[in-house]
Amino acid sequence: MDEETPKGEVRDLWRLERVIPENESVTSIVLSGTDPKMAARRAGQFAVLRLPAPGGWSDPHPFTISAAPEDPEVRMTIKREGAFTASIRDLKPGTAVRLAGPFGTFCRDIEKKRQAVMIAGGVGITPFLSVLRHLRHVASPLPVTLFWSNKTYNDIFAADELKELTGLISLRVVHCLSREEDVSPYRDGRFPAVSYEAGRLSARILEAHGVTKEAAVYLCGPPAMMDATLGELASLGIPPAAVEREQFVWKAKGG
């Protein structure tokens, strides 16, 4: 996410409705508000969050909106990585927050593609959750293969929802677990469209699950993971320029 700080502030305050622990380090918050710009958002966009702070408001922090655009509330799914994000889980329902957005163009017009490949690393799944929830709402026929890289099975969240989505839209899910050697216990015959692979995402895994140059490829995750994945895709004849990427980078005006 690479944007200049927007001019002005969103005047409407938003209300924190729910705090949802996703796993040990990831928390979702659900917000309600009336900003018409946010109501007109697209799947895959992000917003800027400010929390109450002594003397006013915190610095702005950008987070992807993981809810579908059709959802009446805004949901953000946030990984604990510093003091600001560590405070998220301790927020209380009813807290007033400030929200600006939406921003970004990631996954824009994805519904018009013939087929899509989504590749996520860790919390980089969030824009894809928004898109998949949107595709469910509109009953899109778009064939999607989602590759999600995590260290262990316990790092996966929204697992049951993803399983359910494979029966509602044309979705296949491939979990790549870099620190697990045996993934067989996780396979469930009730959900044949959900697969598990041991080790890091590789060209072999991508090819085995049908990734070709014809697909529109979207990538979101930590920089090192994204660089490695671009190399694996290149070995399959998919150049970096053909991959749409989202990076969690925020440039505030003035530095």
KOLVO-935876 format. One line per 10 residues: number of its first residue (from 1); for each residue x, y, z of N, C-alpha, C. Coordinates in nm, 3 decimals. Layout:
N
NUM = X Y Z X Y Z X Y Z | ...
END
This chain:
255
1 = 0.084 -0.117 0.000 0.000 0.000 0.000 0.088 0.123 0.000 | 0.089 0.193 -0.108 0.182 0.304 -0.125 0.103 0.426 -0.169 | 0.064 0.510 -0.073 -0.020 0.625 -0.102 0.032 0.745 -0.025 | 0.001 0.863 -0.074 0.026 0.983 0.003 -0.086 1.000 0.105 | -0.055 1.060 0.218 -0.157 1.085 0.317 -0.269 1.167 0.256 | -0.395 1.124 0.271 -0.506 1.195 0.208 -0.524 1.333 0.268 | -0.572 1.427 0.185 -0.598 1.561 0.234 -0.721 1.559 0.325 | -0.712 1.627 0.436 -0.825 1.634 0.527 -0.841 1.508 0.609 | -0.944 1.504 0.687 -0.973 1.391 0.773 -1.116 1.346 0.749 | -1.142 1.218 0.772 -1.279 1.171 0.772 -1.343 1.226 0.899
11 = -1.451 1.303 0.882 -1.511 1.368 0.998 -1.590 1.270 1.084 | -1.648 1.171 1.019 -1.730 1.076 1.094 -1.643 0.987 1.181 | -1.681 0.972 1.303 -1.617 0.875 1.391 -1.684 0.740 1.369 | -1.605 0.637 1.384 -1.655 0.501 1.372 -1.659 0.436 1.510 | -1.744 0.339 1.526 -1.760 0.270 1.653 -1.707 0.128 1.643 | -1.625 0.090 1.738 -1.576 -0.047 1.744 -1.687 -0.137 1.798 | -1.728 -0.233 1.716 -1.837 -0.322 1.755 -1.787 -0.451 1.819 | -1.682 -0.510 1.758 -1.635 -0.640 1.807 -1.484 -0.651 1.788 | -1.421 -0.724 1.878 -1.280 -0.761 1.868 -1.274 -0.913 1.861 | -1.214 -0.966 1.753 -1.217 -1.110 1.728 -1.073 -1.163 1.721
21 = -1.025 -1.237 1.821 -0.893 -1.300 1.810 -0.897 -1.409 1.703 | -0.811 -1.398 1.603 -0.807 -1.496 1.494 -0.711 -1.610 1.526 | -0.595 -1.575 1.578 -0.498 -1.673 1.629 -0.412 -1.600 1.731 | -0.299 -1.656 1.765 -0.217 -1.599 1.872 -0.175 -1.455 1.842 | -0.148 -1.422 1.717 -0.093 -1.291 1.684 -0.180 -1.206 1.592 | -0.293 -1.256 1.548 -0.378 -1.186 1.452 -0.515 -1.161 1.514 | -0.562 -1.037 1.500 -0.690 -0.996 1.557 -0.771 -0.922 1.451 | -0.900 -0.949 1.445 -0.990 -0.872 1.360 -1.072 -0.777 1.445 | -1.096 -0.658 1.391 -1.187 -0.564 1.454 -1.298 -0.533 1.355 | -1.418 -0.515 1.408 -1.536 -0.485 1.325 -1.587 -0.348 1.365
31 = -1.600 -0.259 1.266 -1.635 -0.119 1.290 -1.765 -0.084 1.219 | -1.842 0.004 1.280 -1.964 0.055 1.215 -1.953 0.206 1.201 | -2.001 0.256 1.087 -1.995 0.399 1.059 -2.083 0.432 0.941 | -2.082 0.560 0.901 -2.175 0.605 0.798 -2.108 0.678 0.682 | -1.977 0.665 0.667 -1.906 0.736 0.561 -1.947 0.677 0.425 | -2.009 0.755 0.336 -2.053 0.701 0.207 -1.938 0.655 0.120 | -1.821 0.716 0.134 -1.706 0.671 0.056 -1.667 0.528 0.095 | -1.672 0.498 0.222 -1.638 0.363 0.265 -1.743 0.262 0.219 | -1.867 0.307 0.216 -1.974 0.219 0.170 -1.958 0.184 0.021 | -1.888 0.270 -0.054 -1.868 0.248 -0.198 -1.734 0.182 -0.229
41 = -1.670 0.126 -0.129 -1.537 0.067 -0.148 -1.542 -0.055 -0.239 | -1.423 -0.092 -0.290 -1.408 -0.213 -0.370 -1.333 -0.319 -0.288 | -1.351 -0.442 -0.325 -1.280 -0.552 -0.259 -1.129 -0.535 -0.281 | -1.051 -0.555 -0.175 -0.906 -0.547 -0.184 -0.848 -0.413 -0.145 | -0.932 -0.314 -0.114 -0.880 -0.182 -0.077 -0.842 -0.177 0.072 | -0.777 -0.067 0.110 -0.737 -0.051 0.249 -0.786 0.082 0.303 | -0.777 0.098 0.434 -0.818 0.222 0.501 -0.714 0.256 0.607 | -0.722 0.379 0.656 -0.626 0.429 0.754 -0.696 0.446 0.889 | -0.640 0.383 0.989 -0.701 0.378 1.121 -0.625 0.467 1.219 | -0.699 0.543 1.297 -0.644 0.619 1.410 -0.721 0.579 1.535
51 = -0.647 0.560 1.643 -0.708 0.526 1.771 -0.698 0.644 1.867 | -0.785 0.648 1.968 -0.772 0.754 2.069 -0.634 0.749 2.134 | -0.577 0.868 2.156 -0.445 0.880 2.217 -0.446 1.003 2.306 | -0.354 1.010 2.401 -0.348 1.130 2.487 -0.337 1.257 2.402 | -0.427 1.348 2.424 -0.425 1.473 2.350 -0.490 1.469 2.214 | -0.550 1.357 2.176 -0.615 1.351 2.046 -0.618 1.212 1.987 | -0.549 1.197 1.872 -0.554 1.071 1.799 -0.412 1.020 1.771 | -0.401 0.890 1.754 -0.273 0.828 1.720 -0.231 0.867 1.579 | -0.108 0.835 1.544 -0.065 0.848 1.405 -0.148 0.754 1.318 | -0.158 0.782 1.187 -0.237 0.695 1.099 -0.165 0.563 1.070
61 = -0.242 0.456 1.068 -0.188 0.324 1.036 -0.279 0.258 0.932 | -0.223 0.216 0.818 -0.306 0.157 0.712 -0.324 0.007 0.732 | -0.445 -0.040 0.708 -0.476 -0.183 0.714 -0.575 -0.217 0.604 | -0.557 -0.334 0.547 -0.651 -0.381 0.446 -0.787 -0.408 0.510 | -0.891 -0.379 0.435 -1.027 -0.413 0.477 -1.053 -0.557 0.436 | -1.074 -0.644 0.532 -1.092 -0.786 0.500 -1.238 -0.822 0.476 | -1.331 -0.732 0.508 -1.473 -0.755 0.479 -1.501 -0.735 0.331 | -1.608 -0.794 0.285 -1.655 -0.768 0.148 -1.714 -0.628 0.140 | -1.711 -0.566 0.022 -1.773 -0.433 0.007 -1.922 -0.435 0.040 | -1.985 -0.549 0.022 -2.129 -0.559 0.047 -2.162 -0.567 0.196
71 = -2.063 -0.596 0.280 -2.088 -0.606 0.423 -2.115 -0.467 0.481 | -2.215 -0.453 0.566 -2.248 -0.320 0.620 -2.143 -0.268 0.717 | -2.063 -0.356 0.776 -1.959 -0.315 0.869 -1.822 -0.332 0.804 | -1.725 -0.258 0.852 -1.587 -0.270 0.804 -1.510 -0.361 0.899 | -1.444 -0.458 0.842 -1.363 -0.551 0.921 -1.218 -0.536 0.878 | -1.129 -0.524 0.975 -0.986 -0.518 0.951 -0.920 -0.633 1.028 | -0.827 -0.700 0.965 -0.761 -0.814 1.026 -0.614 -0.780 1.038 | -0.564 -0.772 1.161 -0.438 -0.704 1.192 -0.343 -0.797 1.268 | -0.219 -0.804 1.223 -0.118 -0.884 1.292 -0.041 -0.798 1.393 | -0.015 -0.855 1.508 0.062 -0.786 1.611 0.208 -0.780 1.571
81 = 0.258 -0.655 1.548 0.397 -0.637 1.506 0.465 -0.522 1.577 | 0.394 -0.444 1.655 0.453 -0.331 1.726 0.357 -0.283 1.832 | 0.388 -0.168 1.893 0.306 -0.119 2.003 0.163 -0.089 1.959 | 0.148 -0.025 1.842 0.014 0.010 1.796 -0.070 -0.116 1.772 | -0.016 -0.209 1.695 -0.093 -0.329 1.663 -0.112 -0.418 1.785 | -0.018 -0.412 1.880 -0.034 -0.490 2.003 -0.151 -0.440 2.086 | -0.188 -0.313 2.069 -0.298 -0.256 2.148 -0.435 -0.294 2.093 | -0.439 -0.347 1.972 -0.567 -0.373 1.906 -0.653 -0.470 1.986 | -0.591 -0.578 2.034 -0.670 -0.681 2.102 -0.730 -0.632 2.233 | -0.673 -0.527 2.290 -0.722 -0.475 2.418 -0.830 -0.369 2.403
91 = -0.863 -0.333 2.278 -0.968 -0.234 2.257 -1.103 -0.287 2.307 | -1.187 -0.197 2.353 -1.317 -0.236 2.406 -1.429 -0.197 2.309 | -1.529 -0.283 2.294 -1.644 -0.245 2.213 -1.703 -0.113 2.260 | -1.740 -0.031 2.165 -1.790 0.102 2.195 -1.686 0.211 2.180 | -1.557 0.171 2.167 -1.450 0.269 2.148 -1.471 0.345 2.017 | -1.453 0.476 2.020 -1.460 0.558 1.899 -1.323 0.558 1.831 | -1.321 0.534 1.702 -1.197 0.538 1.624 -1.222 0.626 1.503 | -1.115 0.663 1.435 -1.126 0.743 1.314 -1.075 0.660 1.196 | -1.151 0.664 1.088 -1.119 0.581 0.972 -1.123 0.665 0.846 | -1.017 0.659 0.766 -1.009 0.731 0.639 -0.990 0.632 0.525
101 = -1.055 0.657 0.414 -1.040 0.568 0.300 -1.170 0.562 0.220 | -1.178 0.468 0.130 -1.079 0.362 0.104 -0.971 0.408 0.006 | -0.858 0.335 0.004 -0.747 0.363 -0.084 -0.702 0.234 -0.153 | -0.627 0.252 -0.262 -0.565 0.138 -0.328 -0.644 0.085 -0.446 | -0.575 0.010 -0.531 -0.635 -0.047 -0.652 -0.611 -0.197 -0.664 | -0.561 -0.260 -0.560 -0.527 -0.402 -0.567 -0.653 -0.485 -0.599 | -0.638 -0.576 -0.693 -0.745 -0.668 -0.737 -0.861 -0.597 -0.807 | -0.838 -0.476 -0.851 -0.944 -0.404 -0.921 -0.984 -0.480 -1.048 | -1.114 -0.492 -1.071 -1.170 -0.559 -1.190 -1.131 -0.706 -1.199 | -1.103 -0.768 -1.086 -1.064 -0.909 -1.090 -1.177 -0.997 -1.145
111 = -1.301 -0.953 -1.126 -1.415 -1.035 -1.173 -1.413 -1.051 -1.325 | -1.344 -0.961 -1.396 -1.342 -0.966 -1.542 -1.237 -1.063 -1.597 | -1.155 -1.122 -1.510 -1.051 -1.214 -1.554 -1.112 -1.351 -1.586 | -1.040 -1.427 -1.666 -1.087 -1.561 -1.699 -1.059 -1.660 -1.587 | -0.947 -1.641 -1.520 -0.912 -1.721 -1.403 -0.812 -1.642 -1.321 | -0.809 -1.668 -1.191 -0.724 -1.590 -1.102 -0.646 -1.682 -1.009 | -0.521 -1.642 -0.985 -0.436 -1.709 -0.887 -0.401 -1.606 -0.781 | -0.436 -1.634 -0.657 -0.403 -1.548 -0.545 -0.293 -1.616 -0.463 | -0.187 -1.541 -0.432 -0.076 -1.595 -0.354 -0.055 -1.503 -0.234 | -0.072 -1.558 -0.114 -0.064 -1.479 0.008 0.043 -1.536 0.100
121 = 0.108 -1.446 0.172 0.201 -1.484 0.277 0.152 -1.430 0.409 | 0.120 -1.516 0.504 0.076 -1.471 0.636 -0.046 -1.382 0.630 | -0.036 -1.265 0.696 -0.150 -1.173 0.701 -0.176 -1.106 0.567 | -0.091 -1.133 0.469 -0.117 -1.088 0.332 -0.241 -1.150 0.272 | -0.306 -1.240 0.345 -0.432 -1.299 0.300 -0.547 -1.198 0.303 | -0.532 -1.088 0.378 -0.647 -1.002 0.406 -0.716 -0.945 0.283 | -0.645 -0.891 0.183 -0.719 -0.842 0.066 -0.790 -0.954 -0.009 | -0.731 -1.073 -0.006 -0.793 -1.186 -0.074 -0.919 -1.233 0.000 | -0.918 -1.224 0.132 -1.041 -1.255 0.205 -1.153 -1.160 0.164 | -1.121 -1.033 0.148 -1.220 -0.936 0.102 -1.273 -0.974 -0.036
131 = -1.182 -1.009 -0.126 -1.223 -1.044 -0.262 -1.307 -1.171 -0.262 | -1.265 -1.273 -0.190 -1.339 -1.400 -0.188 -1.477 -1.382 -0.126 | -1.485 -1.301 -0.021 -1.616 -1.274 0.039 -1.705 -1.198 -0.058 | -1.644 -1.109 -0.137 -1.719 -1.038 -0.241 -1.768 -1.134 -0.348 | -1.681 -1.223 -0.394 -1.721 -1.318 -0.498 -1.836 -1.406 -0.451 | -1.836 -1.438 -0.322 -1.948 -1.516 -0.266 -2.077 -1.434 -0.273 | -2.069 -1.306 -0.236 -2.188 -1.222 -0.236 -2.251 -1.212 -0.374 | -2.167 -1.201 -0.477 -2.219 -1.180 -0.613 -2.231 -1.310 -0.691 | -2.203 -1.423 -0.625 -2.210 -1.554 -0.689 -2.128 -1.558 -0.818 | -2.005 -1.508 -0.810 -1.919 -1.501 -0.927 -1.875 -1.640 -0.972
141 = -1.869 -1.664 -1.104 -1.819 -1.792 -1.154 -1.667 -1.795 -1.171 | -1.597 -1.687 -1.135 -1.453 -1.677 -1.157 -1.379 -1.794 -1.092 | -1.302 -1.872 -1.168 -1.222 -1.979 -1.107 -1.100 -1.918 -1.036 | -1.084 -1.951 -0.909 -0.976 -1.896 -0.827 -0.900 -2.008 -0.760 | -0.766 -1.999 -0.766 -0.682 -2.085 -0.683 -0.606 -1.996 -0.587 | -0.622 -2.022 -0.458 -0.556 -1.946 -0.353 -0.444 -2.028 -0.293 | -0.322 -1.974 -0.299 -0.207 -2.032 -0.230 -0.179 -1.945 -0.107 | -0.177 -2.007 0.010 -0.155 -1.930 0.133 -0.038 -1.992 0.209 | 0.070 -1.916 0.220 0.190 -1.962 0.289 0.190 -1.917 0.435 | 0.208 -2.013 0.525 0.223 -1.986 0.667 0.332 -2.078 0.721
151 = 0.377 -2.050 0.843 0.479 -2.135 0.902 0.420 -2.269 0.947 | 0.309 -2.263 1.019 0.247 -2.383 1.071 0.096 -2.379 1.051 | 0.032 -2.492 1.076 -0.113 -2.501 1.065 -0.182 -2.405 1.161 | -0.124 -2.386 1.278 -0.184 -2.299 1.379 -0.183 -2.152 1.338 | -0.104 -2.116 1.236 -0.103 -1.978 1.188 -0.220 -1.948 1.096 | -0.288 -2.050 1.048 -0.402 -2.031 0.959 -0.521 -1.980 1.039 | -0.591 -1.881 0.985 -0.719 -1.839 1.043 -0.823 -1.835 0.932 | -0.947 -1.823 0.970 -1.059 -1.828 0.874 -1.059 -1.959 0.796 | -1.001 -2.064 0.855 -0.989 -2.192 0.785 -1.126 -2.252 0.753 | -1.217 -2.248 0.848 -1.349 -2.306 0.824 -1.425 -2.227 0.717
161 = -1.409 -2.096 0.719 -1.476 -2.014 0.618 -1.423 -2.046 0.479 | -1.293 -2.061 0.466 -1.235 -2.094 0.336 -1.284 -2.230 0.288 | -1.293 -2.326 0.378 -1.348 -2.456 0.339 -1.490 -2.441 0.286 | -1.571 -2.363 0.357 -1.709 -2.342 0.315 -1.715 -2.273 0.179 | -1.626 -2.177 0.157 -1.627 -2.104 0.030 -1.598 -2.194 -0.089 | -1.520 -2.300 -0.069 -1.491 -2.390 -0.182 -1.618 -2.459 -0.232 | -1.722 -2.463 -0.149 -1.848 -2.520 -0.192 -1.947 -2.419 -0.243 | -1.912 -2.290 -0.231 -2.004 -2.183 -0.270 -1.960 -2.110 -0.396 | -1.829 -2.102 -0.418 -1.774 -2.039 -0.539 -1.671 -2.133 -0.599 | -1.620 -2.097 -0.715 -1.521 -2.182 -0.783 -1.382 -2.156 -0.725
171 = -1.356 -2.211 -0.608 -1.234 -2.183 -0.532 -1.163 -2.311 -0.493 | -1.031 -2.310 -0.515 -0.943 -2.413 -0.461 -0.843 -2.344 -0.369 | -0.811 -2.406 -0.256 -0.721 -2.350 -0.157 -0.603 -2.445 -0.137 | -0.483 -2.388 -0.143 -0.361 -2.466 -0.121 -0.285 -2.401 -0.006 | -0.277 -2.469 0.107 -0.202 -2.419 0.222 -0.059 -2.472 0.214 | 0.038 -2.381 0.215 0.180 -2.418 0.216 0.235 -2.388 0.355 | 0.284 -2.492 0.423 0.329 -2.479 0.562 0.479 -2.503 0.568 | 0.555 -2.392 0.582 0.699 -2.398 0.563 0.772 -2.472 0.675 | 0.713 -2.482 0.793 0.781 -2.546 0.904 0.716 -2.678 0.946 | 0.641 -2.736 0.854 0.579 -2.866 0.882 0.629 -2.967 0.779
181 = 0.661 -3.086 0.828 0.711 -3.191 0.739 0.601 -3.289 0.699 | 0.501 -3.306 0.784 0.392 -3.399 0.757 0.259 -3.323 0.765 | 0.196 -3.303 0.651 0.070 -3.229 0.649 -0.050 -3.322 0.633 | -0.026 -3.451 0.628 -0.136 -3.546 0.605 -0.246 -3.539 0.710 | -0.216 -3.509 0.839 -0.325 -3.503 0.937 -0.426 -3.391 0.911 | -0.389 -3.293 0.832 -0.477 -3.179 0.810 -0.573 -3.199 0.694 | -0.550 -3.295 0.611 -0.635 -3.318 0.496 -0.769 -3.373 0.540 | -0.875 -3.324 0.477 -1.011 -3.361 0.514 -1.088 -3.396 0.388 | -1.128 -3.521 0.377 -1.196 -3.569 0.257 -1.328 -3.500 0.230 | -1.383 -3.431 0.330 -1.508 -3.358 0.308 -1.486 -3.233 0.225
191 = -1.359 -3.190 0.217 -1.327 -3.067 0.144 -1.214 -3.096 0.044 | -1.247 -3.161 -0.065 -1.143 -3.200 -0.162 -1.075 -3.083 -0.230 | -1.134 -2.965 -0.227 -1.073 -2.849 -0.292 -0.975 -2.777 -0.201 | -0.951 -2.830 -0.080 -0.854 -2.772 0.012 -0.736 -2.868 0.024 | -0.617 -2.820 -0.014 -0.496 -2.903 -0.012 -0.393 -2.846 0.085 | -0.299 -2.932 0.125 -0.190 -2.890 0.214 -0.059 -2.939 0.155 | 0.040 -2.849 0.157 0.174 -2.882 0.106 0.276 -2.849 0.214 | 0.370 -2.940 0.234 0.478 -2.917 0.330 0.588 -2.836 0.264 | 0.644 -2.740 0.336 0.754 -2.660 0.284 0.708 -2.530 0.223 | 0.806 -2.456 0.172 0.776 -2.325 0.112 0.709 -2.341 -0.024
201 = 0.637 -2.238 -0.062 0.575 -2.236 -0.194 0.683 -2.241 -0.300 | 0.666 -2.326 -0.397 0.768 -2.346 -0.501 0.702 -2.355 -0.638 | 0.786 -2.347 -0.740 0.735 -2.364 -0.875 0.671 -2.501 -0.892 | 0.728 -2.601 -0.826 0.672 -2.737 -0.835 0.529 -2.739 -0.782 | 0.507 -2.675 -0.667 0.373 -2.672 -0.609 0.279 -2.591 -0.697 | 0.324 -2.477 -0.744 0.240 -2.394 -0.831 0.199 -2.470 -0.956 | 0.295 -2.536 -1.018 0.266 -2.611 -1.141 0.175 -2.730 -1.113 | 0.198 -2.797 -1.001 0.117 -2.914 -0.967 -0.030 -2.879 -0.947 | -0.054 -2.753 -0.909 -0.192 -2.710 -0.887 -0.245 -2.625 -1.002 | -0.181 -2.638 -1.117 -0.239 -2.587 -1.240 -0.212 -2.443 -1.275
211 = -0.111 -2.380 -1.214 -0.081 -2.241 -1.247 -0.014 -2.233 -1.383 | -0.069 -2.152 -1.471 -0.014 -2.134 -1.605 -0.007 -1.984 -1.637 | 0.053 -1.953 -1.748 0.068 -1.814 -1.791 -0.065 -1.749 -1.824 | -0.169 -1.830 -1.841 -0.299 -1.774 -1.879 -0.372 -1.709 -1.760 | -0.332 -1.741 -1.640 -0.402 -1.691 -1.522 -0.357 -1.550 -1.487 | -0.448 -1.473 -1.428 -0.413 -1.343 -1.369 -0.362 -1.372 -1.228 | -0.239 -1.328 -1.198 -0.174 -1.363 -1.072 -0.166 -1.241 -0.982 | -0.206 -1.259 -0.856 -0.205 -1.154 -0.755 -0.122 -1.202 -0.637 | -0.040 -1.113 -0.582 0.056 -1.152 -0.478 0.057 -1.049 -0.366 | 0.049 -1.097 -0.241 0.052 -1.008 -0.127 0.116 -1.080 -0.009
221 = 0.218 -1.017 0.050 0.284 -1.078 0.164 0.409 -1.002 0.202 | 0.488 -1.057 0.294 0.613 -0.992 0.333 0.708 -0.980 0.213 | 0.793 -0.877 0.212 0.882 -0.855 0.096 0.966 -0.977 0.057 | 1.027 -1.043 0.154 1.113 -1.158 0.121 1.031 -1.270 0.057 | 0.914 -1.293 0.109 0.827 -1.396 0.052 0.785 -1.360 -0.089 | 0.753 -1.232 -0.111 0.711 -1.189 -0.244 0.824 -1.202 -0.345 | 0.945 -1.164 -0.305 1.060 -1.176 -0.395 1.084 -1.321 -0.433 | 1.079 -1.409 -0.334 1.101 -1.551 -0.362 0.993 -1.607 -0.454 | 0.869 -1.565 -0.431 0.758 -1.615 -0.513 0.769 -1.565 -0.656 | 0.811 -1.440 -0.674 0.829 -1.389 -0.810 0.932 -1.472 -0.886
231 = 1.036 -1.516 -0.816 1.136 -1.602 -0.880 1.078 -1.737 -0.921 | 0.995 -1.794 -0.834 0.932 -1.922 -0.867 0.836 -1.907 -0.985 | 0.761 -1.800 -0.986 0.670 -1.776 -1.098 0.746 -1.754 -1.229 | 0.858 -1.682 -1.221 0.938 -1.657 -1.342 0.986 -1.787 -1.403 | 1.016 -1.885 -1.320 1.062 -2.014 -1.373 0.951 -2.088 -1.447 | 0.827 -2.045 -1.425 0.714 -2.103 -1.498 0.675 -2.017 -1.618 | 0.755 -1.915 -1.646 0.728 -1.829 -1.760 0.635 -1.714 -1.730 | 0.616 -1.684 -1.601 0.530 -1.572 -1.562 0.621 -1.462 -1.509 | 0.649 -1.358 -1.588 0.744 -1.254 -1.546 0.689 -1.168 -1.434 | 0.777 -1.106 -1.353 0.730 -1.019 -1.245 0.634 -0.910 -1.291
241 = 0.656 -0.856 -1.410 0.569 -0.748 -1.459 0.425 -0.793 -1.479 | 0.404 -0.924 -1.491 0.270 -0.976 -1.512 0.197 -1.004 -1.383 | 0.264 -0.986 -1.270 0.206 -1.018 -1.139 0.163 -0.889 -1.070 | 0.037 -0.880 -1.033 -0.011 -0.763 -0.959 0.022 -0.783 -0.811 | 0.091 -0.684 -0.753 0.141 -0.698 -0.616 0.085 -0.590 -0.526 | 0.067 -0.626 -0.400 0.028 -0.530 -0.297 0.132 -0.535 -0.187 | 0.190 -0.418 -0.154 0.292 -0.411 -0.051 0.241 -0.323 0.062 | 0.269 -0.367 0.184 0.221 -0.294 0.302 0.318 -0.182 0.334 | 0.311 -0.075 0.253 0.398 0.041 0.271 0.311 0.165 0.275 | 0.328 0.247 0.378 0.250 0.370 0.392 0.345 0.488 0.397
251 = 0.325 0.587 0.311 0.408 0.707 0.310 0.326 0.825 0.362 | 0.355 0.866 0.482 0.285 0.982 0.537 0.343 1.108 0.477 | 0.260 1.209 0.456 0.306 1.334 0.399 0.408 1.397 0.494 | 0.519 1.440 0.439 0.623 1.501 0.519 0.720 1.403 0.580 | 0.712 1.274 0.542 0.808 1.176 0.590 0.745 1.065 0.665
END
